[in-house]
Amino acid sequence: MPMPAPEHHPAATPMRRQEFEMLPVDARALLAELPVVHLAGILDDGTPVLRTVNSVVVDDWVAFHSAPRGEKTGLVGRQAVLCAEENVAMAPSTFFDAQKACPATTYYRSVQVAGVIEEITEPSQKARVLQALMEKLQPEGGHVPITADHPFYRGPVSGLLVAGIRLERIAGKAKLAQNRKPPEIAGLLTSLWRRGLPGDPRALEIIRAANPDVPTPPFLTAPAGTTLHAWLPATAAAEAAELLADEYWNAGAFSRDEIARAHAGGNPWVGARDGDGRLVASARAISDGGKLAWIYDVIVASAWRGRGLGQAVMTLILDHPAVRGARRVMLGTRDAQSLYARFGFVDRDSLPPRGFATTEMVLVRA
Ligand SMILES: CC(C)(COP(=O)(O)OP(=O)(O)OC[C@H]1O[C@@H](n2cnc3c(N)ncnc32)[C@H](O)[C@@H]1OP(=O)(O)O)[C@@H](O)C(=O)NCCC(=O)NCCS
């Protein structure tokens, strides 16, 4: 049963810097994605309350639950404000100025919702909120779905407080360097890449997406008609699996699902997209960042071969912050030795033993 639709109201508070304001649809998507929100209100006796809660977006509400006699119960029927945020990257002052501290900043996305906390009392709606919370926080399932009349849940559904705020006054802020000039932003992307903290490749792609007019920094220079990406979201893993499934080292050995999981696991992974946003090249690595990196699954879509994309993704993965510091970089190939020779790769057997004992035995759990 759908929750009551809200009436239309303007956003929470007017934003001081318009360039940072998110579209309501994006603010809502961010709120739906972030697992934890902070909820603040004032109790009857004037006591301010600030609580951290798991929340879920259901229809046009942000909803949460609590024990029936908790402090949150005292906030029902009262004005409250709720916020959630994601830190994208901290940029030190030195990215922008050799001496002054002032340019130091944090790039982030945040969302705020203001309104009256309303209790949701109708059992089937309460159950829907609780089930939606489970789906968000335990997406793998593994439990009997929550319904109001199931014997497992009748008691909890009637006993818990389920409440929400209508998404009428929602405001999102994406502070992602939109106030800076395009060449400065290109410099910021390069600084993040050179710094190379674990979240930096993702941060630079988020900042780049928020500033589409930024000139391509040299390290992301791509063949005509394509864009190079220093980080790819897990949602692109199925696209990579599609490109790779029929190649000789995967066909018959690994399923699409295994190839996709190998990409979505958070290891260094770069790629290129065509003008329609389709993934047309990809390369990934496993690296300890110091001793050893291994590059896997280098691929260019057949229609795009011979235009420099293979070299572009190889250059980028070798320069990836997690790979560039590795003492030894390995990859296996059946027939593309001359391509990789350009990057300094040689046959392992042509090298004197280094690092491994000469009597090494490499074991495999098949
Ligand atoms: C190998 C592959 C990634 C190269 O991508 P690409 O975009 O076609 O390569 P580029 O356009 O950057 O070409 C780089 C150079 O390498 C050469 N090259 C391309 N494929 C090659 C191969 N299999 N063996 C040797 N050289 C190759 C090209 O001729 C080109 O030489 P040039 O600069 O003198 O013209 C691509 O052909 C591919 O995906 N092949 C199937 C999958 C595969 O074999 N992956 C590598 C497994 S380790």
The ligand as an SDF file (V2000), in Angstrom:
LIG
                    3D

 48 50  0  0  0  0  0  0  0  0999 V2000
   45.5400   -6.5670  -27.0490 C   0  0  0  0  0  0  0  0  0  0  0  0
   44.5530   -5.4070  -27.0450 C   0  0  0  0  0  0  0  0  0  0  0  0
   44.1990   -5.0730  -25.6030 C   0  0  0  0  0  0  0  0  0  0  0  0
   45.2330   -4.2080  -27.7150 C   0  0  0  0  0  0  0  0  0  0  0  0
   44.3170   -3.1470  -27.7180 O   0  0  0  0  0  0  0  0  0  0  0  0
   44.2570   -2.0700  -28.9170 P   0  0  0  0  0  0  0  0  0  0  0  0
   43.4320   -0.9480  -28.4830 O   0  0  0  0  0  0  0  0  0  0  0  0
   43.8990   -2.7630  -30.1550 O   0  0  0  0  0  0  0  0  0  0  0  0
   45.7760   -1.6630  -28.9480 O   0  0  0  0  0  0  0  0  0  0  0  0
   46.3630   -0.2660  -29.4200 P   0  0  0  0  0  0  0  0  0  0  0  0
   45.4950    0.3530  -30.4500 O   0  0  0  0  0  0  0  0  0  0  0  0
   46.6710    0.5150  -28.2100 O   0  0  0  0  0  0  0  0  0  0  0  0
   47.6330   -0.7980  -30.1090 O   0  0  0  0  0  0  0  0  0  0  0  0
   48.8530   -0.8660  -29.5130 C   0  0  0  0  0  0  0  0  0  0  0  0
   49.8790   -1.4980  -30.4040 C   0  0  0  0  0  0  0  0  0  0  0  0
   49.9370   -2.8690  -30.0470 O   0  0  0  0  0  0  0  0  0  0  0  0
   49.7420   -3.6630  -31.1820 C   0  0  0  0  0  0  0  0  0  0  0  0
   48.9270   -4.7990  -30.8130 N   0  0  0  0  0  0  0  0  0  0  0  0
   47.6100   -4.8530  -30.6620 C   0  0  0  0  0  0  0  0  0  0  0  0
   47.2360   -6.0970  -30.3340 N   0  0  0  0  0  0  0  0  0  0  0  0
   48.3650   -6.8170  -30.2900 C   0  0  0  0  0  0  0  0  0  0  0  0
   48.6500   -8.1540  -30.0250 C   0  0  0  0  0  0  0  0  0  0  0  0
   47.6890   -9.0470  -29.7350 N   0  0  0  0  0  0  0  0  0  0  0  0
   49.9280   -8.5520  -30.0550 N   0  0  0  0  0  0  0  0  0  0  0  0
   50.9190   -7.7100  -30.3440 C   0  0  0  0  0  0  0  0  0  0  0  0
   50.7140   -6.4140  -30.6200 N   0  0  0  0  0  0  0  0  0  0  0  0
   49.4480   -5.9840  -30.5890 C   0  0  0  0  0  0  0  0  0  0  0  0
   49.0300   -2.8270  -32.1900 C   0  0  0  0  0  0  0  0  0  0  0  0
   49.3070   -3.2690  -33.4780 O   0  0  0  0  0  0  0  0  0  0  0  0
   49.5630   -1.4500  -31.8910 C   0  0  0  0  0  0  0  0  0  0  0  0
   50.7720   -1.2910  -32.5890 O   0  0  0  0  0  0  0  0  0  0  0  0
   51.1080    0.0710  -33.3680 P   0  0  0  0  0  0  0  0  0  0  0  0
   51.1170    1.1400  -32.2950 O   0  0  0  0  0  0  0  0  0  0  0  0
   52.4530   -0.2030  -33.9490 O   0  0  0  0  0  0  0  0  0  0  0  0
   50.0220    0.2370  -34.3520 O   0  0  0  0  0  0  0  0  0  0  0  0
   43.2830   -5.7210  -27.8640 C   0  0  0  0  0  0  0  0  0  0  0  0
   43.6370   -6.0760  -29.1610 O   0  0  0  0  0  0  0  0  0  0  0  0
   42.4230   -6.8100  -27.2920 C   0  0  0  0  0  0  0  0  0  0  0  0
   41.5750   -6.5450  -26.4680 O   0  0  0  0  0  0  0  0  0  0  0  0
   42.6690   -8.0520  -27.7200 N   0  0  0  0  0  0  0  0  0  0  0  0
   41.9280   -9.1780  -27.2320 C   0  0  0  0  0  0  0  0  0  0  0  0
   42.2300   -9.4240  -25.8000 C   0  0  0  0  0  0  0  0  0  0  0  0
   43.6850   -9.6060  -25.5160 C   0  0  0  0  0  0  0  0  0  0  0  0
   44.3860  -10.2970  -26.2090 O   0  0  0  0  0  0  0  0  0  0  0  0
   44.1120   -8.9630  -24.4170 N   0  0  0  0  0  0  0  0  0  0  0  0
   45.4520   -9.0540  -23.9520 C   0  0  0  0  0  0  0  0  0  0  0  0
   45.6090  -10.3040  -23.2010 C   0  0  0  0  0  0  0  0  0  0  0  0
   47.0410  -10.2320  -22.2280 S   0  0  0  0  0  0  0  0  0  0  0  0
  1  2  1  0
  2  3  1  0
  2  4  1  0
  2 36  1  0
  4  5  1  0
  5  6  1  0
  6  7  2  0
  6  8  1  0
  6  9  1  0
  9 10  1  0
 10 11  2  0
 10 12  1  0
 10 13  1  0
 13 14  1  0
 14 15  1  0
 15 16  1  0
 15 30  1  0
 16 17  1  0
 17 18  1  0
 17 28  1  0
 18 19  1  0
 18 27  1  0
 19 20  2  0
 20 21  1  0
 21 22  1  0
 21 27  2  0
 22 23  1  0
 22 24  2  0
 24 25  1  0
 25 26  2  0
 26 27  1  0
 28 29  1  0
 28 30  1  0
 30 31  1  0
 31 32  1  0
 32 33  2  0
 32 34  1  0
 32 35  1  0
 36 37  1  0
 36 38  1  0
 38 39  2  0
 38 40  1  0
 40 41  1  0
 41 42  1  0
 42 43  1  0
 43 44  2  0
 43 45  1  0
 45 46  1  0
 46 47  1  0
 47 48  1  0
M  END
$$$$
